[in-house]
Amino acid sequence: MRHACALLLALGFTTASCAADAASASDVALRHAKALLDKVPLVDGHNDLPWTIRESKEHPMDVDAYDLRKPNEQQTDLARLKEGRVSVQFWSVFVPGELKQGWARTQLEQIDLARRMIARYPERLVLATRSADIAKARKAGKIASFLGMEGGHVLENSLGALRAYYDLGARYMALTHNVTLDWADAALDQPRNGGLSAFGKNVVREMNRLGMLVDLSHASPDTMRQALDTSEAPVIFSHSSARALVDHPRNVPDDVLARMAANGGVVMVTFVPSFVSTENMHWREGLTARTKSMERGSPAYKVVEAAYIKETGPAPKATLQQVADHIDHVAKTAGVDHVGIAADFDGGATTEGLQDVSTYPALFAELIKRGWKDADLAKLAGGNLIRTLARAEQVAARLQKERPPLLAAAVHK
């Protein structure tokens, strides 16, 4: 578009006419994006609404009081999901790794909360556990609602717990959250295992046997690489971006992206500002350095945060265009068959132009203006993740015939 404007100016057109031409092209691209997403399923890999409901100040954990049929001040409701053309949503049943106790109890509560939330809106949401459920839900005009676990700490070193969570509906699990475990190193903590321990590799193997997607978001690079070495099924990154563009520990290095084609999995690009904007990341690193020993949101934290903002200005905004840059990079490095979308709404996604679940068409419009073809946009929207899930189910069907459940135990460190 910049080249088109330069040509118009060279031919004697005004800046105003160039701006009008750009606006017209944007309108055409947005209409194109909406029409495309009306035809193909849009999958989002990570939404933290269940935790938002749990932490509601007015009605904590009350899915009836948190009414998704009404507008709210957060990022997700039924009307905006429809406007965003969302067909499939993985609802994160997140449990903070930083909890000192009660990991399994909190995980069970979050699965219960998410399932009650889905059941609360039978006209729009339906619990999904298989790839085949997606087409059925779409035909019925409903959002196929999967559950995704965020952190293997909730296993409490038990493969029996893993199987129980699968039976309750969980269809992916991030091996770690932000805390290194007895058996897996996290991206934001100190390594203790050199990646995965022997038990950690058995967690991956048992997830393969069950048909639960191995999620490598939040894992250290060595954990990512060893999981790829171990897994017989495609893996996912449920909400990460490209480390070559923003050197954040939560992002995916290029050597790992380059392995995704052989694995068959998908990297689902997130909208979290510090993962997609270097300027935002550095600003947040400065704030973190000043608030290390403080509980986030505490009175002391707020005082320090206010002083930091007064000194440095507010956090630099991340932009829709930067998210598109990450999608372009993942598509180029991993392959267009291995890129997807996972905004992390209600969990930290506050990028300008992508403010809530209604805004996915705007992102697709940007990619259309960059020359993306409809067939590749369909893969990005949901085709890649649906293929990955179906392949994991096929691997599970084979493994269940070949071996029984694993009984390995973790070595506590």
N, C-alpha and C positions, 0 to 999 in steps of 0.2 A: 504493500500500500504506500509506503514511503516513496518507492520508485515511481509509482503512478502519479503521485502528487508532484514530484520533481519534474516529470515530463509535462504535466499540465502547466506548471509555472513557467517552464521553458518556452511553452507555446503561447504565453501571454495571458493565461488564465489567472484569476486572482486567488489569494489565499483563501478567501471565503468560498469560492467555487470548489477549491481543492477539499476544504473541510466538508462541504456539502456532499461531494463525491464519496468521501470516506464514510460519512454517516449513512449514505445510501447503500454502500457496499456492506456495512455492518448490519443494516436492517435485512438485507437479502440473506446474509450468512446466518443471522439468527432465525429467520423463517425456515431456512434450509435445515438448520440444526434441530429445530422443533419437529419438523416433518420427519426427519430421520429417526429421532428418538420416539416418535409415535409408532414406528415400524419395527424397531429392534429393541431387545431388552437392555435396560440400563441397570447395571449392578454397582452398588457401592459397598466396599469391603469393610467399612468400619464407622459405626455411629454409636456414640456413648450416651444416648438418651437414657438407658436404664440407670446409669450412675447419676445423671441429672435428677431423675425422679427420686432415687434413693436419698439424695442430698438436698432435696427441696426444703427450704426453710419453713414454708407454710404447712406442707403435708408430706413429711418424709416417708418414702416407700409406698405412698398411696396412689396406685395407678388410676383409681376412680377420680380422685380430686385433681390429678394432673391430666386435664381433659384435652386430648389431642384433636378433638373436633373443633376446639376453639383456638384462635390465635394466641400465641404466648411470646414472651420476651426472649426466649431462647432461639434455637435454630431449626427445630423440627416440629411440625404438626402435619395433620393429614392433608390439608389444603395445599400446603407448600410442597409436600411430597408429590402430589398430583401435578402441580405446576412444573416441578423439576423432572417429570417423566420417570420417576424411580420405579423400576419393576421388581428389583431384588435388593433387599437390605440385609447385610450382616449386622445384627445388633450386638455390640460388644457387651459381654457380661463381665466387665472389668472388676478386678480386685487389686488394690494397690499393693505392690510388692513390699512397700515400706511398713505395712501393718506388722505389729509385733506379735500378734497372735490371732487366732480365729480365721485363718485363711480359708480352710475348707467350709466352715460355717458361712462365711461371707459369700463364698462362691455359690453355695446352694441357695442362699437368699437371693442372689442376683439372677440366677437361672430361673428361680420361682417368679421373681418380679418381672423379668422379661417375658416369660410365658403368660403371666397374667395380663401384661400389657397387650400382647398380641391377641389374646382371647377377648379383650375388652372391645376390639373393633373388628368384628367378623365381616363387616361390609367392605373393609379395605385391607386388612392384614390376615395372613394365614401362616401358621407354623410350617416351615419347610425343613426337610432332613435329607432329601435326595435331589440330584440334579434334575430328575424328571419332574419334580414338583414345580419347577420354574415355569414350564410351558402351561401346566394345568392352572397355576395361579394367574398367569397372564391372560389366559383365555377367560377366566372368571372375573377379570378386572381387579385383581387383588395383588398386593405386594407380597412376594414370597419372602418370608421372614426367617432367616437362619440365625443361629447363635454362634458367636465366636468368643473363645476364652482368651484372656490377655495375661498370660504368665503362668509357667509351670510350677510356681511356688504353691499353688492351690492343690497340687497332687500330694503335698506333704510326703514326697518320696515314695508314693504308692501307685503302682500300675493298676491295682484294683480300683483306686479312685479315678484314674483315667478312664477305665471302662465304664464306671458308673456315670461319669459326666457325659460320655458318649451316649449312653442309654437315655440320659435326660435331654438330649438334643444337641449337644455341642458338636459343631462340625469343623472348627479349626481351633488350634491352640497355639498362641505365641509361646515359644519355649521359655522365654524369660519376660519379665517386665523390666524395671530399672535396676533390679537387685540381682547380683550373682547368686546362683543356687549351689547346693552341694554337687550338682551334676551339669551345670551349664553356666557359661559366662555371659553377662549382660553388657550391652554397649556402654551404659552409663555407670558402670561399677568396676571395681578392680577384678581382674581375672584370677581365678584360682584353679581352673581345670585345663588350661590350654585349649579352651573351646568346650568340647563335650567330654564328660567322663564315660566310662564303659556303661554305666547305668543310663546316662544321657542318650547314648546311641541306642540303647534298648527302648527308651521312651519313643524315639523316632520310629524304630521298627514296629513297636506296638501300635502307634498311630497309623502307620501304613496298613497294618493288619486290620484295624478297625475301619479304615476309610475316613479318618479324621485328617484334615489338611495340616501339614506342618507349617507353621507361620514363623518366619525368621525376622520379622520386625522386632526391634528391641534387643536382638541378639548381637553379640560381638562378631566382628568379621571372622574370627577363627571358628566360632560356633556356627556361623553361616556356612563356611566352607566344609566343615566336618559333617554337618547335617546333609549337605548336598552329596558328600561322599557316601553317606549311609543310606539315604532315602531311596527306596525303590519306586516311589510315587512322586509326582510333581509336587513342589513346594510353593508357598506363596509368601509374599511380603504384604501384610494386610494394611499397612499404612506407613510407607517410607518413600523417600525421594532419592535423588541422585547425588552421591557424595562428590562426584567430579565437579558439580556446579556449586554445591554448598557443603563445605567440609564439616558437617555435623556428624557426631558419632552414630546418630540414629539413621543416617542415610546409607545407601548401598554402594560399596566400591565398584569400580568398573570391572575388576576381574571377576567379581561375583555376578554382575549383570551379564557378562559374557558367557557364563555357564548356564544361564537360564534356558537357552535354546535346547541344549542337550538334555536338561532335566525335564523340560516341558511345562514348567510352572509360569507364574505371572507375578510381576512387581506392580503393586497397586499404589499409584502416586497420591500422596496426601497434600492437603491444603494448609498444613500447619505453618505459620509464618516463619518460624526459626529454622524450619527444614527446607524452605524454598527461597529464602532471602538471606544472603550473607550479612547484610547490614542489620537486619533484625536479629540474627543469631548473635552478632557481636554485642549489640545493645543488651540483650538478655544475659549474656555471659557477664557483663559488667554488673548488672543488678544482682545476679546470683552470687558473685564474689562478695558483695556487701551484705548479703542476707543469709549466708551459709548456715548459721546456727539458729535461724529463726523459723518458726512455723509459718508457712505461707498463709497470708490473710490475717495473721495476728495483728494486734495494735502496734507492736514494735515493728513488724514487717512493713505495715502501711506507712509508718513515719519515715522509715528509711527509703521506701519506694518513692514517696512524695518528694523527698529531698533529691533523689537520683533523677527524677523526671524534671525537677526544677533546674538541675545542673546541666542535663544532657538534652532535654527536650523529650517528647513522647517517643515511644518505640517506632522506628521506621516501619512503614507499611510494606507488607508483601503484596504482590499484585497477581491478578489472573494471568497476565502474560508470563510471569515467572513460573507459575505452575505449568503453563503450556511448554515452557522451555524444558522443564524436567521431563514432561511426557515425551517431547521430541528426543531428548537425550536417551531415555530408557528404550524408546522404540528403535533408535539408531544402534545402540550398543547391545541390547538383549535381543532385539528383533520385534517387529510390530505384532507378532503373535504372542508376545510375552509382557505386555503392558496393560494395566487396568487403572481403575480409579477407586480411591478410598479417602474421602474428604477428612474424616475425623470430626464431623460436626458434633456439637455438644461435648467436645473433648479437647478443644484448642484451635480449631480451624477458624481463623478470623481474617482471612486474606481479602483484600479489597477487590470487589467485583464478584466474590464468591462467598457472600455473607450468610447463606443458609441453604437448605435443601431445594429451594426453588431455582437455583442458579446454574445447574449443570448445563442447560442449553447455551448459556453465554460462553462457557469454556469450549464447547464443541463448535460454536460459531468462530471463536478465535482460531481453532485448528483448521476449520474450513478455509478461513482467509489465508492460512499458511500453506494451503495446497493439499491438505489431507483428503484422500478419496473416501467415498462412502463405505467401501468394503473394509477399509482399515479402521474407520471410525466405529463400525459395527463390532469389530474385534475388541477395540478399546472399551467400548461401552459395556460389553458383557460377554461377548463371544469367547474371549480368552479365558475368563474365570469359569464359565460354564463348562468349557472343554476340560479345564484342569480338574474341576470337581468330578466330572464324569470319569476321567482317567483314574483318579484316586479310588473311585468306587470299583473300577475294573481290577485294579491292583489288589484291593482288599478282598474281592471275591476269590482271586487266585490264592492269596496268602492264607485265607481261612481254610482252604482245602489242604494246604501244605503243612501247616503247623498250628499247635494249640496256643492259647494265650500265654504270654511270657510271665514268669514268676520271679524275675530278678528283683533284687532289693538294692537300694542306694547305700553307699558308704557315707556316713555322716562325717562332715569335716569341721 
